Amino acid sequence: MVAMPSLDVQNPEMPDLQFVLFVSALCTADLATINISQELRQTIFDRCWALLHTEAPPTNPQERVLDLRGGTELTLDACAATIRSLLLDANIPTLVWDHPVSAARMNSTPEALPLIDRLEQLYPDRPTVVDPPSHPPRGSNPEP
């Protein structure tokens, strides 16, 4: 049995910026298995959004993304504290989720294929964790 990914809320072993972005992504992701209720996930996102914006948070799931570029260090600290406080108040010291491997969403553009081929020549050993190739292997002669 493979252990599910987890994240210690108090000691995530990552910078606060990464922590806030990662948790907000988990809160807005369409995950079937996560130990945070949908209501709490929405509250976490909405409260962090309110620290960054004056308008209401978006309702369209594709628009529910935190952009911290316009914030300050104080805003980042407030987002991290808000996340930790809400999770600990709900007795969730560790986030646990399951995220199966997703199918590739985009194919490489024709313009990118020469660069990809050059990188494959430079690094011929294919990594074990990659999206499936979206173009024929080097040296093959596919049918049109």
C-alpha positions in Angstrom: 0.0 0.0 0.0 1.4 3.4 -1.0 1.2 6.2 1.6 -0.8 9.2 0.6 1.0 12.6 0.5 0.8 14.6 3.6 1.8 18.0 5.0 2.4 19.0 8.6 0.5 22.3 9.0 2.9 23.7 11.7 6.1 22.4 10.2 5.6 22.1 6.5 9.3 22.2 5.7 8.8 24.8 3.0 8.8 28.6 2.8 5.5 30.4 3.7 5.0 31.5 0.1 5.1 27.9 -1.1 3.0 26.7 1.9 0.2 29.3 1.2 0.1 28.6 -2.5 0.2 24.8 -2.0 -2.6 24.8 0.6 -4.7 27.2 -1.5 -4.2 24.9 -4.5 -5.3 21.9 -2.4 -8.3 23.8 -1.2 -9.4 24.6 -4.8 -8.5 21.3 -6.4 -11.2 18.8 -7.3 -9.8 16.2 -4.9 -12.0 13.3 -3.9 -9.8 12.3 -1.1 -8.6 15.0 1.3 -9.1 15.4 5.1 -10.5 18.9 4.8 -14.3 19.4 4.3 -15.4 21.3 1.2 -16.8 24.0 3.5 -13.5 24.5 5.3 -11.6 24.4 2.0 -13.8 27.3 0.7 -13.4 29.2 3.9 -9.6 29.0 3.8 -9.5 30.2 0.2 -12.1 33.0 0.8 -10.3 34.4 3.9 -6.9 34.4 2.1 -8.6 36.1 -0.9 -10.0 38.7 1.4 -6.5 39.6 2.7 -5.4 40.3 -0.9 -8.5 41.8 -2.6 -11.4 44.2 -1.9 -13.8 42.4 -4.2 -15.6 39.1 -3.3 -13.8 35.9 -4.2 -14.6 34.4 -7.6 -17.2 31.6 -7.8 -15.9 30.1 -11.0 -13.6 27.3 -10.0 -11.1 28.1 -12.7 -10.7 31.7 -11.3 -10.2 30.6 -7.7 -6.4 31.1 -7.7 -4.4 33.2 -5.2 -2.0 35.6 -6.8 0.3 36.8 -4.1 2.5 39.0 -6.4 0.7 42.2 -5.3 0.9 41.4 -1.6 3.4 42.2 1.0 5.4 40.1 3.5 2.7 41.0 6.0 0.0 39.8 3.7 1.8 36.5 3.2 2.3 36.1 7.0 -1.4 36.8 7.5 -2.4 34.2 4.9 -0.1 31.5 6.4 -1.5 32.3 9.9 -5.1 32.2 8.7 -4.5 28.8 7.1 -2.8 27.4 10.2 -5.4 28.8 12.5 -8.4 27.5 10.6 -6.9 24.0 10.2 -5.9 23.8 13.8 -9.3 25.0 15.0 -10.7 22.1 13.0 -8.3 19.7 14.6 -6.4 19.1 11.4 -2.6 19.2 12.3 -1.7 17.3 9.1 -3.2 17.5 5.6 -3.6 14.2 3.9 -4.8 13.8 0.3 -4.7 11.5 -2.7 -4.1 12.8 -6.1 -3.9 10.2 -8.9 -1.7 10.9 -11.9 -3.5 13.1 -14.3 -3.6 12.7 -18.1 -1.6 15.3 -20.0 -3.8 18.3 -20.7 -1.8 20.0 -23.4 0.3 18.7 -26.2 3.6 20.3 -27.1 3.3 22.9 -29.8 5.0 22.2 -33.2 7.4 25.0 -32.5 8.6 23.4 -29.2 9.3 19.9 -30.7 12.8 20.8 -32.0 13.7 22.0 -28.5 12.3 18.9 -26.9 14.2 16.7 -29.4 17.5 18.6 -28.5 16.8 18.1 -24.8 16.2 14.4 -25.4 19.6 14.2 -27.1 21.2 16.0 -24.3 19.5 13.9 -21.6 18.8 10.5 -23.4 17.7 8.7 -20.2 14.1 9.4 -19.9 12.9 10.1 -16.4 10.5 7.7 -14.8 7.9 10.3 -13.9 6.8 12.2 -17.0 3.7 12.7 -18.9 3.4 10.3 -21.9 5.1 11.6 -25.0 2.8 13.5 -27.3 4.9 13.2 -30.4 6.6 10.2 -32.1 9.9 9.1 -30.7 13.1 10.4 -32.4 14.0 8.5 -35.6 10.5 7.1 -36.1 8.7 7.5 -39.3 5.0 7.9 -38.5 2.2 7.6 -41.0 0.7 11.0 -42.0 
